[in-house]
Amino acid sequence: MSGTVLVTGGSGYIGGFVIRRLVAEGWQVHTTIRNLAREAEVRGWLGVPEAQLKFFAADLLSDNGWADANAGCSHVVHVASPLPTGAIKHDDDLVVPAREGALRALRFAKAAGVTRFVMTSSVAAITNGHRQKVANYTEADWTNLATPGVHAYPKSKTIAERAARDWMVREGSGMTYCSVNPALVLGPVLSPDFSGSLEVVTRLLSGSLPGLPDIGFGVVDVRDVADLHVRCLTSDKVAGERFIASGPFMKMAEVGAILRERLGQEARKVPTRRLPDFMLRIAGLFDPAIKMVASELGTVRRTDADHAREVLGWVPRDAAETIVDTARSLIDHGIVKV
């Protein structure tokens, strides 16, 4: 199956790989970026035939450009959502554009006659705000926003996904909706403008961490996330569904061990010793990115992707392959000096 599909957030990490996969399968693709001055740059690293990809300027907080971007499309993949790049002054800096952007994308899709809408959410909308330190989660679970200490990013993903689902109940007649909820997305990069999710491997390779903190995450390859999005566009079994995209839960020590074993001298800066919890908490006082993960110390959040396997036949690649491909790509692009 192919047709014309809008992928929002075409300059982003997941969006770029979704576009490449769709073009390879014969789709005509529209994509949004905030500033058309970046079109040539983004085209350059996407490396897809010019005739199959059109760019439109659109912002999550403005109606401008959305009607044109949706014109002629039968399908939408809504990837665009704000990511924290430093200290967040107020939760609404992430929550408002995530929620309003999702609702705006849905409204304009419906007005254009779109019949399938796939939204990129996150396991952050599933696993946060729960009291258990060790737990297994499925698509039936939701982040508990009533729990003190839930960070702005999981709030934004949870609120945006719930708002989208509520809108579909009220106004989504004639349109099929589902969400893809990835864990920590790793994999090769297409450009030096890479996702913050790769900071885990970047910091390990560069030696910027003095030790291995007791934190972990589900790992999934960006290429497999793109594959799952495309399956959601074409399957007749996805109405109202959520699909976790995750491989195994891995501690930082496991990731470090894989890097040292597979990369040899190129991984010589990867620490080998455990970082005491108190040191990570102190570092978090000076680094917003570390502060956000310090609350995960000792926590094990396993996310079960059996639903995507059973319904859509989705099978993620080996996590060690993903970690090594991430590292080699970061080195090849000169993002990490080893």
Phi and psi in degrees as GROMACS dihedral restraints (atoms count N, CA, C in turn):
[ dihedral_restraints ]
;  ai    aj    ak    al  type     phi  dphi    fc
    3     4     5     6     1  -153.0    20    10
    4     5     6     7     1   167.0    20    10
    6     7     8     9     1  -178.7    20    10
    7     8     9    10     1  -144.9    20    10
    9    10    11    12     1  -115.8    20    10
   10    11    12    13     1   128.1    20    10
   12    13    14    15     1  -131.2    20    10
   13    14    15    16     1   139.4    20    10
   15    16    17    18     1   -94.9    20    10
   16    17    18    19     1   126.5    20    10
   18    19    20    21     1  -112.6    20    10
   19    20    21    22     1   111.8    20    10
   21    22    23    24     1   -79.2    20    10
   22    23    24    25     1   150.6    20    10
   24    25    26    27     1    70.7    20    10
   25    26    27    28     1    48.8    20    10
   27    28    29    30     1   -68.9    20    10
   28    29    30    31     1   -16.3    20    10
   30    31    32    33     1   -89.2    20    10
   31    32    33    34     1    -2.7    20    10
   33    34    35    36     1   -83.8    20    10
   34    35    36    37     1   169.7    20    10
   36    37    38    39     1   -63.4    20    10
   37    38    39    40     1   -56.9    20    10
   39    40    41    42     1   -66.7    20    10
   40    41    42    43     1   -44.3    20    10
   42    43    44    45     1   -56.0    20    10
   43    44    45    46     1   -41.4    20    10
   45    46    47    48     1   -61.4    20    10
   46    47    48    49     1   -43.3    20    10
   48    49    50    51     1   -72.9    20    10
   49    50    51    52     1   -32.8    20    10
   51    52    53    54     1   -62.6    20    10
   52    53    54    55     1   -44.8    20    10
   54    55    56    57     1   -59.9    20    10
   55    56    57    58     1   -48.0    20    10
   57    58    59    60     1   -59.2    20    10
   58    59    60    61     1   -41.3    20    10
   60    61    62    63     1   -66.9    20    10
   61    62    63    64     1   -43.4    20    10
   63    64    65    66     1   -64.1    20    10
   64    65    66    67     1   -44.6    20    10
   66    67    68    69     1   -61.1    20    10
   67    68    69    70     1   -41.8    20    10
   69    70    71    72     1   -61.4    20    10
   70    71    72    73     1   -28.6    20    10
   72    73    74    75     1   -94.6    20    10
   73    74    75    76     1     9.0    20    10
   75    76    77    78     1    95.1    20    10
   76    77    78    79     1     6.7    20    10
   78    79    80    81     1   -75.5    20    10
   79    80    81    82     1   149.4    20    10
   81    82    83    84     1   -87.5    20    10
   82    83    84    85     1   132.4    20    10
   84    85    86    87     1  -121.6    20    10
   85    86    87    88     1   130.0    20    10
   87    88    89    90     1  -101.6    20    10
   88    89    90    91     1   145.3    20    10
   90    91    92    93     1  -143.1    20    10
   91    92    93    94     1   151.8    20    10
   93    94    95    96     1  -106.4    20    10
   94    95    96    97     1   141.1    20    10
   96    97    98    99     1  -135.5    20    10
   97    98    99   100     1   158.8    20    10
   99   100   101   102     1   -73.0    20    10
  100   101   102   103     1   -29.8    20    10
  102   103   104   105     1  -135.6    20    10
  103   104   105   106     1   117.5    20    10
  105   106   107   108     1   -66.5    20    10
  106   107   108   109     1   -11.3    20    10
  108   109   110   111     1   -62.6    20    10
  109   110   111   112     1   -18.6    20    10
  111   112   113   114     1   -91.9    20    10
  112   113   114   115     1     0.0    20    10
  114   115   116   117     1   -56.5    20    10
  115   116   117   118     1   -49.4    20    10
  117   118   119   120     1   -60.8    20    10
  118   119   120   121     1   -41.3    20    10
  120   121   122   123     1   -61.6    20    10
  121   122   123   124     1   -49.0    20    10
  123   124   125   126     1   -66.6    20    10
  124   125   126   127     1   -41.5    20    10
  126   127   128   129     1   -56.9    20    10
  127   128   129   130     1   -39.8    20    10
  129   130   131   132     1   -59.1    20    10
  130   131   132   133     1   -46.4    20    10
  132   133   134   135     1   -87.0    20    10
  133   134   135   136     1   -16.2    20    10
  135   136   137   138     1   -72.1    20    10
  136   137   138   139     1   -39.1    20    10
  138   139   140   141     1    64.0    20    10
  139   140   141   142     1    39.7    20    10
  141   142   143   144     1  -112.8    20    10
  142   143   144   145     1   159.8    20    10
  144   145   146   147     1   -57.7    20    10
  145   146   147   148     1   133.0    20    10
  147   148   149   150     1   -58.9    20    10
  148   149   150   151     1   -36.6    20    10
  150   151   152   153     1   -67.6    20    10
  151   152   153   154     1   -19.4    20    10
  153   154   155   156     1   -95.0    20    10
  154   155   156   157     1    -0.6    20    10
  156   157   158   159     1  -137.1    20    10
  157   158   159   160     1   122.6    20    10
  159   160   161   162     1  -116.7    20    10
  160   161   162   163     1   140.6    20    10
  162   163   164   165     1  -106.2    20    10
  163   164   165   166     1   144.4    20    10
  165   166   167   168     1  -136.6    20    10
  166   167   168   169     1   141.1    20    10
  168   169   170   171     1   -84.1    20    10
  169   170   171   172     1   124.4    20    10
  171   172   173   174     1  -156.1    20    10
  172   173   174   175     1   148.3    20    10
  174   175   176   177     1  -125.7    20    10
  175   176   177   178     1   148.3    20    10
  177   178   179   180     1   -61.8    20    10
  178   179   180   181     1   -25.1    20    10
  180   181   182   183     1  -107.3    20    10
  181   182   183   184     1    16.7    20    10
  183   184   185   186     1  -141.6    20    10
  184   185   186   187     1   145.8    20    10
  186   187   188   189     1   -76.1    20    10
  187   188   189   190     1   -17.1    20    10
  189   190   191   192     1   -58.7    20    10
  190   191   192   193     1   129.6    20    10
  192   193   194   195     1    90.2    20    10
  193   194   195   196     1   -17.8    20    10
  195   196   197   198     1   -70.0    20    10
  196   197   198   199     1   -38.6    20    10
  198   199   200   201     1   -62.8    20    10
  199   200   201   202     1   -44.1    20    10
  201   202   203   204     1   -64.4    20    10
  202   203   204   205     1   -40.8    20    10
  204   205   206   207     1   -63.6    20    10
  205   206   207   208     1   -35.6    20    10
  207   208   209   210     1   -84.1    20    10
  208   209   210   211     1   -16.4    20    10
  210   211   212   213     1   -57.4    20    10
  211   212   213   214     1   125.4    20    10
  213   214   215   216     1    84.2    20    10
  214   215   216   217     1    -0.1    20    10
  216   217   218   219     1   -91.4    20    10
  217   218   219   220     1   141.6    20    10
  219   220   221   222     1  -103.2    20    10
  220   221   222   223     1   -17.9    20    10
  222   223   224   225     1  -135.1    20    10
  223   224   225   226     1   151.6    20    10
  225   226   227   228     1  -134.2    20    10
  226   227   228   229     1   136.6    20    10
  228   229   230   231     1  -114.9    20    10
  229   230   231   232     1   110.9    20    10
  231   232   233   234     1   -96.7    20    10
  232   233   234   235     1    99.4    20    10
  234   235   236   237     1   -99.9    20    10
  235   236   237   238     1   -32.6    20    10
  237   238   239   240     1   -59.0    20    10
  238   239   240   241     1   127.6    20    10
  240   241   242   243     1  -166.0    20    10
  241   242   243   244     1   145.7    20    10
  243   244   245   246     1   -69.6    20    10
  244   245   246   247     1   142.9    20    10
  246   247   248   249     1  -116.4    20    10
  247   248   249   250     1   141.0    20    10
  249   250   251   252     1   -69.2    20    10
  250   251   252   253     1   131.1    20    10
  252   253   254   255     1  -117.0    20    10
  253   254   255   256     1     5.3    20    10
  255   256   257   258     1   178.9    20    10
  256   257   258   259     1  -155.4    20    10
  258   259   260   261     1   -66.3    20    10
  259   260   261   262     1   134.7    20    10
  261   262   263   264     1   -98.2    20    10
  262   263   264   265     1   119.1    20    10
  264   265   266   267     1   -70.6    20    10
  265   266   267   268     1   -37.3    20    10
  267   268   269   270     1  -148.6    20    10
  268   269   270   271     1   142.5    20    10
  270   271   272   273     1   -54.5    20    10
  271   272   273   274     1   -33.6    20    10
  273   274   275   276     1   -64.5    20    10
  274   275   276   277     1   -17.8    20    10
  276   277   278   279     1   -60.2    20    10
  277   278   279   280     1   -29.5    20    10
  279   280   281   282     1  -102.2    20    10
  280   281   282   283     1   -40.9    20    10
  282   283   284   285     1   -64.6    20    10
  283   284   285   286     1   -47.3    20    10
  285   286   287   288     1   -63.3    20    10
  286   287   288   289     1   -51.8    20    10
  288   289   290   291     1   -64.9    20    10
  289   290   291   292     1   -32.3    20    10
  291   292   293   294     1   -65.5    20    10
  292   293   294   295     1   -48.3    20    10
  294   295   296   297     1   -68.5    20    10
  295   296   297   298     1   -50.8    20    10
  297   298   299   300     1   -67.2    20    10
  298   299   300   301     1   -33.9    20    10
  300   301   302   303     1   -65.6    20    10
  301   302   303   304     1   -41.6    20    10
  303   304   305   306     1   -64.1    20    10
  304   305   306   307     1   -44.6    20    10
  306   307   308   309     1   -66.8    20    10
  307   308   309   310     1   -38.7    20    10
  309   310   311   312     1   -64.2    20    10
  310   311   312   313     1   -44.9    20    10
  312   313   314   315     1   -60.8    20    10
  313   314   315   316     1   -40.5    20    10
  315   316   317   318     1   -66.2    20    10
  316   317   318   319     1   -45.2    20    10
  318   319   320   321     1   -61.0    20    10
  319   320   321   322     1   -46.9    20    10
  321   322   323   324     1   -71.8    20    10
  322   323   324   325     1   -31.3    20    10
  324   325   326   327     1   -63.6    20    10
  325   326   327   328     1   -46.8    20    10
  327   328   329   330     1   -61.1    20    10
  328   329   330   331     1   -43.3    20    10
  330   331   332   333     1   -63.7    20    10
  331   332   333   334     1   -28.3    20    10
  333   334   335   336     1   -87.8    20    10
  334   335   336   337     1    -3.4    20    10
  336   337   338   339     1    85.5    20    10
  337   338   339   340     1    18.8    20    10
  339   340   341   342     1   -63.4    20    10
  340   341   342   343     1   138.6    20    10
  342   343   344   345     1  -108.1    20    10
  343   344   345   346     1   -15.5    20    10
  345   346   347   348     1  -135.8    20    10
  346   347   348   349     1   128.0    20    10
  348   349   350   351     1  -130.5    20    10
  349   350   351   352     1   114.4    20    10
  351   352   353   354     1  -109.6    20    10
  352   353   354   355     1   124.0    20    10
  354   355   356   357     1  -110.3    20    10
  355   356   357   358     1   132.3    20    10
  357   358   359   360     1   -82.5    20    10
  358   359   360   361     1   112.2    20    10
  360   361   362   363     1  -106.6    20    10
  361   362   363   364     1  -135.0    20    10
  363   364   365   366     1  -168.8    20    10
  364   365   366   367     1   156.4    20    10
  366   367   368   369     1   -65.8    20    10
  367   368   369   370     1   -15.2    20    10
  369   370   371   372     1   -63.0    20    10
  370   371   372   373     1   -18.9    20    10
  372   373   374   375     1   -87.2    20    10
  373   374   375   376     1     3.6    20    10
  375   376   377   378     1  -120.2    20    10
  376   377   378   379     1   -43.6    20    10
  378   379   380   381     1  -101.6    20    10
  379   380   381   382     1    -8.9    20    10
  381   382   383   384     1   -93.2    20    10
  382   383   384   385     1   159.5    20    10
  384   385   386   387     1    77.4    20    10
  385   386   387   388     1    15.4    20    10
  387   388   389   390     1  -103.6    20    10
  388   389   390   391     1   146.0    20    10
  390   391   392   393     1   -76.4    20    10
  391   392   393   394     1   -26.1    20    10
  393   394   395   396     1   -67.3    20    10
  394   395   396   397     1   137.9    20    10
  396   397   398   399     1   -80.4    20    10
  397   398   399   400     1   -29.4    20    10
  399   400   401   402     1  -128.6    20    10
  400   401   402   403     1   122.0    20    10
  402   403   404   405     1  -159.7    20    10
  403   404   405   406     1   156.5    20    10
  405   406   407   408     1  -106.7    20    10
  406   407   408   409     1   140.6    20    10
  408   409   410   411     1  -127.8    20    10
  409   410   411   412     1   148.3    20    10
  411   412   413   414     1  -128.0    20    10
  412   413   414   415     1  -177.1    20    10
  414   415   416   417     1   -64.2    20    10
  415   416   417   418     1   -15.9    20    10
  417   418   419   420     1   -75.6    20    10
  418   419   420   421     1   -15.0    20    10
  420   421   422   423     1   -90.8    20    10
  421   422   423   424     1   150.4    20    10
  423   424   425   426     1  -131.5    20    10
  424   425   426   427     1   144.2    20    10
  426   427   428   429     1   -58.0    20    10
  427   428   429   430     1   136.4    20    10
  429   430   431   432     1   -93.2    20    10
  430   431   432   433     1   101.9    20    10
  432   433   434   435     1   -74.2    20    10
  433   434   435   436     1   -11.2    20    10
  435   436   437   438     1   -78.5    20    10
  436   437   438   439     1   -12.3    20    10
  438   439   440   441     1   -78.4    20    10
  439   440   441   442     1   128.0    20    10
  441   442   443   444     1   -59.9    20    10
  442   443   444   445     1   144.4    20    10
  444   445   446   447     1    92.8    20    10
  445   446   447   448     1     0.1    20    10
  447   448   449   450     1   -68.3    20    10
  448   449   450   451     1   127.2    20    10
  450   451   452   453     1   -75.3    20    10
  451   452   453   454     1   167.0    20    10
  453   454   455   456     1   -61.6    20    10
  454   455   456   457     1   -38.5    20    10
  456   457   458   459     1   -65.2    20    10
  457   458   459   460     1   -53.4    20    10
  459   460   461   462     1   -60.3    20    10
  460   461   462   463     1   -32.5    20    10
  462   463   464   465     1   -60.6    20    10
  463   464   465   466     1   -46.4    20    10
  465   466   467   468     1   -63.4    20    10
  466   467   468   469     1   -41.6    20    10
  468   469   470   471     1   -70.0    20    10
  469   470   471   472     1   -38.8    20    10
  471   472   473   474     1   -67.6    20    10
  472   473   474   475     1   -49.6    20    10
  474   475   476   477     1   -63.7    20    10
  475   476   477   478     1   -41.2    20    10
  477   478   479   480     1   -65.4    20    10
  478   479   480   481     1   -43.7    20    10
  480   481   482   483     1   -67.6    20    10
  481   482   483   484     1   -42.0    20    10
  483   484   485   486     1   -63.7    20    10
  484   485   486   487     1   -40.4    20    10
  486   487   488   489     1   -62.8    20    10
  487   488   489   490     1   -41.0    20    10
  489   490   491   492     1   -64.3    20    10
  490   491   492   493     1   -43.1    20    10
  492   493   494   495     1   -67.6    20    10
  493   494   495   496     1   -39.0    20    10
  495   496   497   498     1   -64.1    20    10
  496   497   498   499     1   -40.5    20    10
  498   499   500   501     1   -62.7    20    10
  499   500   501   502     1   -41.4    20    10
  501   502   503   504     1   -61.0    20    10
  502   503   504   505     1   -39.1    20    10
  504   505   506   507     1   -63.4    20    10
  505   506   507   508     1   -42.0    20    10
  507   508   509   510     1   -77.9    20    10
  508   509   510   511     1   -42.4    20    10
  510   511   512   513     1  -132.9    20    10
  511   512   513   514     1     4.2    20    10
  513   514   515   516     1   -93.5    20    10
  514   515   516   517     1    17.4    20    10
  516   517   518   519     1   -54.5    20    10
  517   518   519   520     1   131.7    20    10
  519   520   521   522     1    90.1    20    10
  520   521   522   523     1    -3.2    20    10
  522   523   524   525     1  -124.4    20    10
  523   524   525   526     1   133.1    20    10
  525   526   527   528     1   -92.8    20    10
  526   527   528   529     1   130.8    20    10
  528   529   530   531     1  -122.8    20    10
  529   530   531   532     1   142.0    20    10
  531   532   533   534     1  -152.3    20    10
  532   533   534   535     1   166.3    20    10
  534   535   536   537     1  -123.9    20    10
  535   536   537   538     1   150.4    20    10
  537   538   539   540     1  -111.7    20    10
  538   539   540   541     1   128.4    20    10
  540   541   542   543     1  -118.9    20    10
  541   542   543   544     1    87.4    20    10
  543   544   545   546     1   -76.8    20    10
  544   545   546   547     1   152.1    20    10
  546   547   548   549     1   -82.6    20    10
  547   548   549   550     1  -152.8    20    10
  549   550   551   552     1   -66.1    20    10
  550   551   552   553     1   118.2    20    10
  552   553   554   555     1   -91.4    20    10
  553   554   555   556     1   116.6    20    10
  555   556   557   558     1  -119.1    20    10
  556   557   558   559     1  -178.5    20    10
  558   559   560   561     1   131.3    20    10
  559   560   561   562     1  -177.4    20    10
  561   562   563   564     1   -66.4    20    10
  562   563   564   565     1   155.0    20    10
  564   565   566   567     1  -103.7    20    10
  565   566   567   568     1   152.1    20    10
  567   568   569   570     1   -96.4    20    10
  568   569   570   571     1   -18.7    20    10
  570   571   572   573     1  -158.6    20    10
  571   572   573   574     1   169.3    20    10
  573   574   575   576     1   -65.6    20    10
  574   575   576   577     1   -14.6    20    10
  576   577   578   579     1   -87.0    20    10
  577   578   579   580     1    79.3    20    10
  579   580   581   582     1  -106.7    20    10
  580   581   582   583     1   168.9    20    10
  582   583   584   585     1   -74.1    20    10
  583   584   585   586     1   148.0    20    10
  585   586   587   588     1   -63.3    20    10
  586   587   588   589     1   -19.1    20    10
  588   589   590   591     1   -63.9    20    10
  589   590   591   592     1   -20.4    20    10
  591   592   593   594     1   -83.8    20    10
  592   593   594   595     1    -1.3    20    10
  594   595   596   597     1   -58.4    20    10
  595   596   597   598     1   -30.6    20    10
  597   598   599   600     1   -57.1    20    10
  598   599   600   601     1   -52.5    20    10
  600   601   602   603     1   -73.1    20    10
  601   602   603   604     1   -37.2    20    10
  603   604   605   606     1   -58.7    20    10
  604   605   606   607     1   -46.7    20    10
  606   607   608   609     1   -68.8    20    10
  607   608   609   610     1   -35.8    20    10
  609   610   611   612     1   -66.6    20    10
  610   611   612   613     1   -48.1    20    10
  612   613   614   615     1   -65.0    20    10
  613   614   615   616     1   -36.9    20    10
  615   616   617   618     1   -80.0    20    10
  616   617   618   619     1   -11.7    20    10
  618   619   620   621     1    75.7    20    10
  619   620   621   622     1    17.5    20    10
  621   622   623   624     1   -77.5    20    10
  622   623   624   625     1   -10.0    20    10
  624   625   626   627     1   -99.9    20    10
  625   626   627   628     1   130.5    20    10
  627   628   629   630     1   -75.4    20    10
  628   629   630   631     1   -10.7    20    10
  630   631   632   633     1  -167.7    20    10
  631   632   633   634     1  -177.7    20    10
  633   634   635   636     1  -101.3    20    10
  634   635   636   637     1   108.8    20    10
  636   637   638   639     1   -71.6    20    10
  637   638   639   640     1   156.6    20    10
  639   640   641   642     1   -83.3    20    10
  640   641   642   643     1    63.2    20    10
  642   643   644   645     1  -130.3    20    10
  643   644   645   646     1   159.6    20    10
  645   646   647   648     1  -154.1    20    10
  646   647   648   649     1  -177.7    20    10
  648   649   650   651     1  -170.1    20    10
  649   650   651   652     1   155.6    20    10
  651   652   653   654     1   -71.8    20    10
  652   653   654   655     1   143.0    20    10
  654   655   656   657     1  -115.6    20    10
  655   656   657   658     1   134.6    20    10
  657   658   659   660     1  -143.3    20    10
  658   659   660   661     1   145.7    20    10
  660   661   662   663     1   -83.7    20    10
  661   662   663   664     1   137.2    20    10
  663   664   665   666     1   -59.1    20    10
  664   665   666   667     1   -32.2    20    10
  666   667   668   669     1   -68.3    20    10
  667   668   669   670     1   -34.3    20    10
  669   670   671   672     1   -75.5    20    10
  670   671   672   673     1   -32.7    20    10
  672   673   674   675     1   -63.8    20    10
  673   674   675   676     1   -43.1    20    10
  675   676   677   678     1   -61.6    20    10
  676   677   678   679     1   -42.6    20    10
  678   679   680   681     1   -59.0    20    10
  679   680   681   682     1   -42.6    20    10
  681   682   683   684     1   -65.8    20    10
  682   683   684   685     1   -39.0    20    10
  684   685   686   687     1   -59.9    20    10
  685   686   687   688     1   -44.0    20    10
  687   688   689   690     1   -66.7    20    10
  688   689   690   691     1   -39.0    20    10
  690   691   692   693     1   -60.5    20    10
  691   692   693   694     1   -38.3    20    10
  693   694   695   696     1   -67.0    20    10
  694   695   696   697     1   -28.8    20    10
  696   697   698   699     1   -70.6    20    10
  697   698   699   700     1   -27.3    20    10
  699   700   701   702     1  -112.6    20    10
  700   701   702   703     1   -14.7    20    10
  702   703   704   705     1   -81.2    20    10
  703   704   705   706     1   149.6    20    10
  705   706   707   708     1   -96.0    20    10
  706   707   708   709     1    15.7    20    10
  708   709   710   711     1  -117.4    20    10
  709   710   711   712     1    21.5    20    10
  711   712   713   714     1  -111.4    20    10
  712   713   714   715     1    -1.6    20    10
  714   715   716   717     1   -56.0    20    10
  715   716   717   718     1   120.2    20    10
  717   718   719   720     1    76.2    20    10
  718   719   720   721     1     1.8    20    10
  720   721   722   723     1   -80.7    20    10
  721   722   723   724     1   160.0    20    10
  723   724   725   726     1  -118.5    20    10
  724   725   726   727     1   142.6    20    10
  726   727   728   729     1  -130.9    20    10
  727   728   729   730     1   111.6    20    10
  729   730   731   732     1   -68.6    20    10
  730   731   732   733     1   133.1    20    10
  732   733   734   735     1  -113.4    20    10
  733   734   735   736     1    99.8    20    10
  735   736   737   738     1  -158.0    20    10
  736   737   738   739     1   144.4    20    10
  738   739   740   741     1   -97.2    20    10
  739   740   741   742     1  -147.8    20    10
  741   742   743   744     1   -72.0    20    10
  742   743   744   745     1   153.7    20    10
  744   745   746   747     1   -75.9    20    10
  745   746   747   748     1   129.4    20    10
  747   748   749   750     1  -131.4    20    10
  748   749   750   751     1   133.4    20    10
  750   751   752   753     1   -77.9    20    10
  751   752   753   754     1   157.0    20    10
  753   754   755   756     1   -56.1    20    10
  754   755   756   757     1   -35.2    20    10
  756   757   758   759     1   -63.0    20    10
  757   758   759   760     1   -37.0    20    10
  759   760   761   762     1   -66.9    20    10
  760   761   762   763     1   -42.3    20    10
  762   763   764   765     1   -62.7    20    10
  763   764   765   766     1   -44.9    20    10
  765   766   767   768     1   -60.8    20    10
  766   767   768   769     1   -40.5    20    10
  768   769   770   771     1   -64.0    20    10
  769   770   771   772     1   -40.3    20    10
  771   772   773   774     1   -63.7    20    10
  772   773   774   775     1   -44.4    20    10
  774   775   776   777     1   -61.2    20    10
  775   776   777   778     1   -44.6    20    10
  777   778   779   780     1   -66.2    20    10
  778   779   780   781     1   -39.7    20    10
  780   781   782   783     1   -69.5    20    10
  781   782   783   784     1   -41.5    20    10
  783   784   785   786     1   -89.9    20    10
  784   785   786   787     1   -27.0    20    10
  786   787   788   789     1  -105.4    20    10
  787   788   789   790     1   -10.5    20    10
  789   790   791   792     1    58.1    20    10
  790   791   792   793     1  -125.3    20    10
  792   793   794   795     1   -62.2    20    10
  793   794   795   796     1   -28.1    20    10
  795   796   797   798     1   -66.7    20    10
  796   797   798   799     1   -17.8    20    10
  798   799   800   801     1  -107.9    20    10
  799   800   801   802     1    23.6    20    10
  801   802   803   804     1   -66.5    20    10
  802   803   804   805     1   -21.1    20    10
  804   805   806   807     1   -86.9    20    10
  805   806   807   808     1    -8.0    20    10
  807   808   809   810     1   -66.2    20    10
  808   809   810   811     1   125.8    20    10
  810   811   812   813     1   -66.4    20    10
  811   812   813   814     1   157.3    20    10
  813   814   815   816     1  -116.0    20    10
  814   815   816   817     1   -18.6    20    10
  816   817   818   819     1   -98.2    20    10
  817   818   819   820     1   152.6    20    10
  819   820   821   822     1   -70.1    20    10
  820   821   822   823     1   137.1    20    10
  822   823   824   825     1   -90.5    20    10
  823   824   825   826     1   121.3    20    10
  825   826   827   828     1   -57.6    20    10
  826   827   828   829     1   144.4    20    10
  828   829   830   831     1   -56.3    20    10
  829   830   831   832     1   -40.4    20    10
  831   832   833   834     1   -64.1    20    10
  832   833   834   835     1   -30.4    20    10
  834   835   836   837     1   -70.0    20    10
  835   836   837   838     1   -37.3    20    10
  837   838   839   840     1   -66.8    20    10
  838   839   840   841     1   -40.2    20    10
  840   841   842   843     1   -63.9    20    10
  841   842   843   844     1   -38.4    20    10
  843   844   845   846     1   -65.7    20    10
  844   845   846   847     1   -44.2    20    10
  846   847   848   849     1   -60.7    20    10
  847   848   849   850     1   -32.6    20    10
  849   850   851   852     1   -66.0    20    10
  850   851   852   853     1   -19.4    20    10
  852   853   854   855     1   -68.7    20    10
  853   854   855   856     1   -21.3    20    10
  855   856   857   858     1  -114.8    20    10
  856   857   858   859     1   -12.0    20    10
  858   859   860   861     1  -131.4    20    10
  859   860   861   862     1   110.6    20    10
  861   862   863   864     1   -58.2    20    10
  862   863   864   865     1   -36.0    20    10
  864   865   866   867     1   -65.1    20    10
  865   866   867   868     1   -39.3    20    10
  867   868   869   870     1   -71.6    20    10
  868   869   870   871     1   -38.2    20    10
  870   871   872   873     1   -57.6    20    10
  871   872   873   874     1   -38.5    20    10
  873   874   875   876     1   -66.9    20    10
  874   875   876   877     1   -35.8    20    10
  876   877   878   879     1   -87.5    20    10
  877   878   879   880     1   -17.1    20    10
  879   880   881   882     1   -60.4    20    10
  880   881   882   883     1   -29.7    20    10
  882   883   884   885     1   -69.3    20    10
  883   884   885   886     1   -11.6    20    10
  885   886   887   888     1   -91.0    20    10
  886   887   888   889     1     1.0    20    10
  888   889   890   891     1   -54.1    20    10
  889   890   891   892     1   126.6    20    10
  891   892   893   894     1    76.4    20    10
  892   893   894   895     1    -0.3    20    10
  894   895   896   897     1   -89.4    20    10
  895   896   897   898     1   138.7    20    10
  897   898   899   900     1  -122.5    20    10
  898   899   900   901     1   110.8    20    10
  900   901   902   903     1  -115.3    20    10
  901   902   903   904     1    96.0    20    10
  903   904   905   906     1   -88.2    20    10
  904   905   906   907     1   129.2    20    10
  906   907   908   909     1  -114.6    20    10
  907   908   909   910     1   121.4    20    10
  909   910   911   912     1   -88.5    20    10
  910   911   912   913     1   119.0    20    10
  912   913   914   915     1   -99.4    20    10
  913   914   915   916     1    18.1    20    10
  915   916   917   918     1   -59.4    20    10
  916   917   918   919     1   -31.8    20    10
  918   919   920   921     1   -62.2    20    10
  919   920   921   922     1   -44.4    20    10
  921   922   923   924     1   -65.3    20    10
  922   923   924   925     1   -35.6    20    10
  924   925   926   927     1   -65.4    20    10
  925   926   927   928     1   -46.7    20    10
  927   928   929   930     1   -72.7    20    10
  928   929   930   931     1   -40.2    20    10
  930   931   932   933     1   -84.0    20    10
  931   932   933   934     1   -39.7    20    10
  933   934   935   936     1  -115.7    20    10
  934   935   936   937     1    -2.5    20    10
  936   937   938   939     1    69.3    20    10
  937   938   939   940     1    22.8    20    10
  939   940   941   942     1   -78.7    20    10
  940   941   942   943     1   128.8    20    10
  942   943   944   945     1  -130.5    20    10
  943   944   945   946     1   112.2    20    10
  945   946   947   948     1   -74.4    20    10
  946   947   948   949     1   153.8    20    10
  948   949   950   951     1   -75.0    20    10
  949   950   951   952     1   170.0    20    10
  951   952   953   954     1   -60.7    20    10
  952   953   954   955     1   133.8    20    10
  954   955   956   957     1   -63.2    20    10
  955   956   957   958     1   -34.5    20    10
  957   958   959   960     1   -63.7    20    10
  958   959   960   961     1   -38.6    20    10
  960   961   962   963     1   -61.0    20    10
  961   962   963   964     1   -42.8    20    10
  963   964   965   966     1   -61.9    20    10
  964   965   966   967     1   -45.9    20    10
  966   967   968   969     1   -62.6    20    10
  967   968   969   970     1   -44.0    20    10
  969   970   971   972     1   -67.0    20    10
  970   971   972   973     1   -42.5    20    10
  972   973   974   975     1   -62.5    20    10
  973   974   975   976     1   -37.4    20    10
  975   976   977   978     1   -60.2    20    10
  976   977   978   979     1   -50.5    20    10
  978   979   980   981     1   -62.1    20    10
  979   980   981   982     1   -46.4    20    10
  981   982   983   984     1   -64.4    20    10
  982   983   984   985     1   -37.4    20    10
  984   985   986   987     1   -67.4    20    10
  985   986   987   988     1   -42.1    20    10
  987   988   989   990     1   -61.8    20    10
  988   989   990   991     1   -38.3    20    10
  990   991   992   993     1   -69.8    20    10
  991   992   993   994     1   -46.2    20    10
  993   994   995   996     1   -62.5    20    10
  994   995   996   997     1   -34.1    20    10
  996   997   998   999     1   -84.1    20    10
  997   998   999  1000     1    -0.7    20    10
  999  1000  1001  1002     1    74.3    20    10
 1000  1001  1002  1003     1    15.1    20    10
 1002  1003  1004  1005     1   -74.2    20    10
 1003  1004  1005  1006     1   -34.3    20    10
 1005  1006  1007  1008     1  -120.0    20    10
 1006  1007  1008  1009     1   129.9    20    10
 1008  1009  1010  1011     1   -96.5    20    10
 1009  1010  1011  1012     1   123.4    20    10
